[in-house]
């Protein structure tokens, strides 16, 4: 399977701007995608529901390459009719944590 997206790993980041904050996704080779800009101020409005949701969305997007790789590993184990190795299981747990836990 050929990869058509920017290769991972990806990282989420909140960058202060003159308009508030921009939530970005940055790849390991420093490509950046701005996914959201609003009037939320980093360090001031961090606990507002919209700010919390924006950060959660950014974590999920940043974890996409890890989640895809973990799911492909699971599919391979399934197709081979075998149990996951401990490394494969750890990869799945790490991908889920990256997508759901605050950094």
Beta strands, then each sheet from edge to edge (+ up, - down):
strand 1: 10-17
strand 2: 20-27
strand 3: 32-38
sheet 1: 1+ 2- 3+
end
